[in-house]
Amino acid sequence: MIKIVFEEGVSKGRWARFDTQNTVTEQHTFESIAELDSLAAQYPSESWLGVFAGTQVSIASADMPIKHVRQIIKALPFAIEEQLASDIHENHLVYLGKESGKAQAAVVELSYMDTLNRFTALRGLTPLTLLLPVQGDCWSVYLDDRNAFVRQAETLGFVCPAAQLPLFLDLAKTKAKIEHVSLLLLSNSDSDMSLMHAQLETAGYEIHSQAIDGIWSLIDSKSVTGFSNLLVGDYKPAQPKKAKKPSVLKGVMALAASVFALGLLMNFWQAKTAMQLATDVRKASESYYTTLFPGESMPKLSRQIKSKFNSGSSDGGETFTQSLGAIGEPLKNTTEFNSIVLHGVRYNEKRGGYDFELTAASIAQLENYKKSLIERGFSVEITSATNESSGVKGQIKVKRNG
C-alpha cells in the first residue's frame, strides 16, 4: 500500500510505501504530478490512499431542516453556496452528515479532483482533519510545521495557520456558542509542543497531550475509505455549461442598462453622442470600480454592476455604490491598508451584506481593517484567514449596521 500526503495543492507532498505489517519500507517527497505518474508506473499493483494535509479542503455547515438524506444532498449546494469564495460549479462537494440540525459538506476545488482522477489506483482521498480522533466534547488538534488541524466533531473541523491556532479556536467557540472546550493535543514524538501547550493553557483550555508516531499513524485505511472519502461523494456539481455564442441583441440590452445606471452616477449625459457616451461611461465605471477593488477581475464587472447597482433602498437608504465606497475608502486613503488587495466581492441579497476575498500583509492588518470598517458603521466577520507566500489570504463578511 502507498499512502500520499498532499501538502500544497496536488503537486507537492510526500509518500510512503507500507508492507502487510503496516511498516514503512520506502518514503520520499514529490514536487510535481509527473513524479506521481512515474510512481504509478513503478508500482502498478499497489493500492493508494491519499490525504489532503493543507488548506485544500474546507468543511461547510448550513442549517438543514430537511430529514431525508436524498433531499439534503439536493439542497446542500444551494445552502452553502454563499460561504464559497468561488462559483459552486468550480467545487466538488461531499455530504458528510448532519448534526444538531446542521448539515456538513467537505468542499474541494474541482480542478484538484480532475487532476487526481488520472490515478485509477487511488481508492481513498480525505482531509486530514477528519482523520483525527473524536472524543466526545474534546476537540482534537494536530500541528505540523505550518498548519493546525482541528476536529470538533464527527463531521466538523477546520484548518488554520499553526501560529494563529488560539485565535481560530476562539472564533470556532464563538460560532458554536460554547464557553468551555478541552483539547486533545496530538504531537509527533520528536516535536516540542511545550510553547503551544502553554499558550493554550493560558487561554483557558484544558489540555490533554498524546504523542503519535508521525502523520502516517493517523492515516488508517478504514477511515480514509469511510464516509469522508472525497472520491465517492454523493454529490458532484455538474460541469459548467458550454458558453453560447454571444447574442448581439443581449449585448446591446446589457450595454444599454449599464449606460443608463452608470450615466446617472457619473453625470456624463451632457454633450455626448450616444456611441461616445457608451464608451466613456464604460471606461469610467471600470476605472471607478477597480479603484475601489483592484483585485476584482474584469469579466465579473458587468455581472456585478448589472445585478447590484440599483440594489439600494428606495426610501433614501444607502445605495450599493455608496456602500462600496465606504468599504473601499480605507484601502484607498489609509496608508496602513494600501497593501491590502481585494480579489473578489459578492453581494448577499438575503443577508443584505457583502462577501469579500482579500490578501493582507498579516493577521494584524486584517484585524485593523476590520476595526476600521466597524468604526464606519459596519458589522464585520472574518470567516477565514490562511497564511500564504503572498501574505494572509482571508474572507470577510461585511454588513451595514441597522
C-alpha positions in Angstrom: 0.0 0.0 0.0 1.1 3.6 -0.8 0.0 6.5 1.3 0.2 10.0 -0.1 0.1 13.3 1.7 -0.7 16.3 -0.4 0.7 19.3 1.4 0.1 22.0 -1.2 -2.5 21.6 -3.9 -2.0 18.3 -5.5 1.6 18.7 -6.8 3.7 18.8 -3.6 3.9 16.5 -0.7 5.3 13.1 0.4 4.5 9.4 0.0 5.4 6.2 1.8 5.1 2.6 0.9 3.9 0.1 3.6 4.2 -3.7 3.9 1.5 -6.0 5.2 2.5 -5.2 8.8 1.9 -1.5 8.1 5.7 -0.8 8.4 7.2 1.9 6.2 9.5 0.3 3.6 10.2 3.4 1.5 9.3 7.1 1.6 10.1 10.2 -0.4 8.8 13.7 -1.2 7.4 14.8 -4.6 7.1 18.2 -6.2 5.1 17.5 -9.3 2.3 15.4 -10.7 4.8 13.9 -13.1 6.6 12.3 -10.2 3.4 10.6 -9.1 2.8 9.4 -12.6 6.2 7.7 -12.5 5.4 6.2 -9.2 2.2 4.8 -10.5 4.1 3.1 -13.3 6.7 1.8 -10.9 4.1 0.2 -8.6 1.1 -0.7 -10.8 -0.3 -3.3 -8.4 -0.3 -1.1 -5.3 -3.4 0.5 -3.9 -3.1 4.1 -2.9 -4.6 6.2 -0.1 -4.4 10.0 -0.3 -4.8 12.7 2.3 -5.1 16.5 1.9 -2.9 17.8 4.6 -3.2 21.5 3.8 -5.9 24.0 3.1 -7.3 22.3 0.0 -10.5 21.2 1.7 -12.9 23.2 3.8 -15.9 22.0 5.7 -19.0 24.0 5.2 -22.0 23.8 7.5 -25.6 25.0 7.0 -28.9 24.8 8.8 -30.9 22.0 7.3 -34.5 21.3 8.5 -34.8 18.5 5.8 -34.7 15.0 7.2 -34.3 12.8 4.2 -30.7 12.3 3.0 -31.5 12.4 -0.7 -33.3 15.7 -0.3 -30.5 17.1 1.9 -27.9 16.3 -0.8 -30.0 18.1 -3.4 -30.5 21.2 -1.2 -26.9 21.4 0.2 -25.2 23.1 -2.7 -27.7 26.0 -2.5 -27.5 26.2 1.3 -23.7 26.6 1.4 -23.1 28.5 -1.9 -22.8 31.8 -0.1 -20.0 30.5 2.0 -17.8 29.7 -1.0 -15.3 32.1 -2.5 -15.8 30.7 -6.0 -18.7 29.5 -8.1 -20.5 26.3 -6.9 -19.7 24.6 -10.2 -16.0 25.1 -9.5 -16.1 22.9 -6.4 -16.6 19.3 -5.6 -18.9 18.6 -2.6 -19.2 15.5 -0.5 -22.1 15.3 2.1 -20.6 14.3 5.4 -23.6 14.1 7.6 -26.0 16.1 9.8 -25.6 17.0 13.5 -27.6 19.3 15.7 -29.8 20.5 12.8 -26.8 21.4 10.6 -25.6 19.6 7.5 -21.9 19.4 6.8 -20.1 19.1 3.5 -16.4 18.7 2.5 -15.6 21.2 -0.3 -12.6 21.0 -2.6 -11.7 22.6 -5.9 -13.0 20.6 -8.8 -9.7 21.2 -10.6 -7.9 19.2 -7.9 -10.3 16.3 -8.3 -10.0 16.4 -12.1 -6.2 16.2 -11.8 -6.3 13.2 -9.4 -8.8 11.3 -11.4 -5.9 10.1 -13.6 -4.7 7.9 -10.7 -7.1 4.9 -11.1 -5.4 3.1 -8.2 -6.3 5.8 -5.7 -9.2 4.3 -3.8 -9.4 6.7 -0.9 -8.9 10.5 -0.5 -9.8 12.5 2.6 -8.9 15.7 4.5 -6.5 15.1 7.4 -8.9 17.0 9.7 -11.4 14.1 9.6 -8.8 11.5 10.4 -8.2 12.9 13.9 -9.8 11.0 16.8 -13.2 12.0 18.1 -13.6 12.0 21.8 -17.0 13.4 23.0 -16.8 17.1 23.7 -13.0 17.2 23.4 -11.6 18.7 20.2 -8.6 17.0 18.6 -5.7 19.2 17.4 -2.7 18.1 15.3 0.1 20.5 14.3 2.7 20.3 11.6 5.3 22.9 10.6 2.7 25.3 9.1 -0.8 24.3 9.9 -3.1 23.3 12.7 -5.8 20.7 12.0 -8.8 20.7 14.4 -11.6 18.2 14.5 -14.6 19.4 16.6 -17.0 16.6 16.0 -17.6 13.6 13.7 -18.3 15.7 10.6 -16.9 19.1 11.7 -13.4 20.7 11.8 -11.1 23.3 10.2 -7.6 24.1 9.2 -5.7 27.2 10.2 -2.1 28.6 10.4 -0.4 26.9 13.4 0.7 30.3 14.8 -2.9 31.5 14.8 -4.4 28.4 16.5 -5.6 30.2 19.7 -7.3 32.9 17.6 -9.1 30.4 15.4 -10.2 28.3 18.4 -11.8 31.3 20.0 -13.6 32.1 16.7 -14.8 28.5 16.5 -16.1 28.6 20.1 -17.9 31.8 19.4 -19.5 30.3 16.3 -20.5 27.2 18.1 -21.8 29.2 21.1 -19.9 27.3 23.7 -17.7 28.7 26.5 -15.5 25.7 27.6 -13.6 23.4 25.3 -11.0 20.7 26.2 -8.3 19.8 23.7 -6.5 16.6 22.8 -3.2 17.9 21.5 -1.6 15.3 19.2 2.1 15.8 18.5 4.9 13.8 16.9 7.2 12.1 19.5 10.1 14.2 18.3 8.3 17.6 18.4 8.4 20.1 21.2 4.8 21.3 21.8 5.6 22.9 25.2 5.2 26.5 24.0 1.8 25.9 22.2 0.7 23.8 25.2 1.5 26.8 27.5 -0.3 29.3 25.2 -3.5 27.2 25.1 -3.5 26.7 28.8 -3.0 30.4 29.3 -6.0 31.0 27.0 -8.1 28.8 29.3 -8.2 25.5 27.5 -8.0 22.2 29.3 -5.2 20.3 27.5 -4.7 16.5 27.1 -1.5 15.6 25.3 -0.9 12.5 23.2 2.3 11.6 21.4 1.9 9.8 18.0 4.4 8.2 15.6 4.3 10.7 12.8 1.5 11.7 10.4 1.4 8.2 8.9 0.0 6.8 12.1 -3.1 9.0 11.6 -3.8 7.6 8.1 -5.8 4.4 8.6 -7.1 2.6 5.5 -10.6 2.1 7.0 -11.0 5.8 7.9 -9.7 7.0 4.6 -12.2 4.9 2.7 -15.1 5.8 5.0 -17.8 8.4 5.0 -15.3 11.2 4.2 -13.9 9.7 1.1 -13.9 12.5 -1.5 -13.7 10.1 -4.4 -17.2 8.6 -3.7 -19.2 11.7 -2.8 -22.9 11.5 -3.2 -23.0 15.0 -4.8 -20.8 16.3 -7.5 -21.5 19.6 -9.1 -22.5 19.5 -12.8 -19.9 20.7 -15.2 -20.5 24.3 -16.3 -22.5 24.6 -19.4 -20.6 25.4 -22.6 -20.6 29.1 -23.4 -23.1 30.0 -26.0 -22.2 32.3 -28.9 -22.8 35.9 -27.9 -26.1 37.3 -28.9 -25.9 40.7 -30.5 -29.3 41.7 -29.0 -28.4 40.5 -25.5 -25.1 42.5 -25.6 -26.9 45.7 -26.8 -29.5 45.4 -24.0 -26.9 44.8 -21.3 -24.9 47.8 -22.5 -28.0 50.0 -22.5 -28.8 49.0 -18.9 -25.2 49.7 -17.8 -25.1 53.0 -19.6 -28.4 54.2 -18.0 -27.4 53.3 -14.4 -23.8 54.4 -14.6 -24.7 57.5 -16.6 -26.8 58.8 -13.7 -23.9 58.1 -11.3 -21.1 59.7 -13.3 -23.2 62.6 -14.7 -21.9 62.0 -18.2 -25.2 62.7 -20.0 -24.5 66.2 -21.2 -22.9 67.0 -24.6 -22.2 63.4 -25.7 -23.3 61.4 -28.6 -24.9 58.0 -27.8 -22.0 56.0 -29.1 -19.4 58.1 -27.3 -21.5 58.1 -24.2 -21.4 54.3 -24.0 -17.7 54.1 -24.5 -16.9 56.9 -21.9 -19.3 55.6 -19.3 -17.9 52.0 -19.6 -14.4 53.2 -19.1 -15.3 55.5 -16.2 -17.3 52.7 -14.5 -14.4 50.2 -14.8 -11.9 52.8 -13.5 -14.2 53.7 -10.6 -14.9 50.0 -9.7 -11.3 48.8 -10.0 -10.1 51.8 -7.9 -12.2 50.5 -5.0 -11.5 46.8 -5.7 -8.2 46.5 -7.6 -8.2 42.7 -7.4 -11.6 42.2 -9.0 -11.4 40.7 -12.5 -13.0 42.5 -15.4 -15.1 39.6 -16.6 -17.1 39.8 -13.4 -17.6 43.6 -13.6 -20.6 43.6 -15.9 -22.4 41.0 -13.8 -21.7 42.8 -10.6 -22.9 46.1 -11.8 -25.9 44.9 -13.8 -27.3 42.8 -10.9 -26.5 45.0 -7.9 -26.0 48.6 -8.9 -29.6 49.6 -8.2 -30.0 47.4 -5.1 -30.1 50.4 -2.7 -33.1 51.3 -0.6 -35.9 53.0 -2.4 -36.7 55.2 0.6 -33.5 57.1 0.6 -31.2 54.4 2.2 -27.7 53.8 1.2 -27.1 52.5 -2.4 -24.9 49.7 -3.5 -22.3 52.2 -4.8 -22.3 54.2 -1.6 -21.7 51.0 0.4 -18.8 50.0 -1.8 -17.4 53.5 -1.5 -17.5 53.4 2.3 -16.0 49.9 2.4 -13.2 50.7 -0.1 -12.4 54.2 1.3 -9.9 52.9 4.0 -8.0 51.0 1.3 -7.6 54.0 -0.9 -7.0 56.8 1.6 -5.3 55.0 4.6 -1.6 54.2 4.2 -1.8 51.4 6.6 -4.1 49.4 4.3 -2.6 50.3 0.9 -1.0 46.8 0.6 -4.4 45.0 1.1 -5.6 43.6 -2.3 -9.3 42.7 -2.8 -9.7 39.7 -5.2 -13.5 39.4 -5.3 -16.8 40.7 -3.9 -20.2 39.1 -3.8 -23.4 40.7 -2.7 -25.6 38.5 -0.5 -29.2 39.8 -1.0 -30.7 37.5 1.6 -28.3 38.7 4.3 -28.0 42.3 2.9 -24.2 42.3 3.1 -21.1 41.6 1.1 -18.6 38.7 1.0 -15.0 39.8 0.2 -11.9 37.7 -0.6 -8.7 39.6 0.0 -5.0 39.3 0.8 -3.5 41.2 3.7 0.1 41.5 4.8 -0.7 40.0 8.2 -3.5 38.9 10.6 -2.9 42.2 12.5 -3.5 44.2 9.3 -6.7 42.3 8.6 -7.9 42.8 12.1 -7.2 46.6 11.9 -9.1 46.8 8.6 -12.0 45.1 10.3 -11.9 47.7 13.1 -11.8 50.5 10.6 -14.9 49.2 8.9 -16.7 48.8 12.3 -15.9 52.4 13.1 -17.6 53.3 9.8 -20.8 51.6 10.9 -20.4 48.1 9.5 -20.6 44.8 11.3 -17.6 42.6 10.1 -16.9 38.9 10.5 -13.6 37.3 9.5 -14.7 33.9 8.2 -11.2 32.6 7.2 -7.5 33.6 7.2 -4.8 31.5 5.7 -1.0 32.2 5.6 0.4 32.1 2.1 3.6 33.2 0.4 1.9 36.5 -0.7 0.5 37.2 2.8 -2.6 36.3 4.6 -5.5 35.3 2.3 -8.8 36.0 4.1 -12.5 36.1 3.6 -14.7 38.6 5.4 -18.5 39.3 5.6 -19.5 42.9 5.8 -22.9 44.4 6.5 -24.1 47.9 7.3 -25.4 48.1 10.8 -29.1 48.9 11.1 
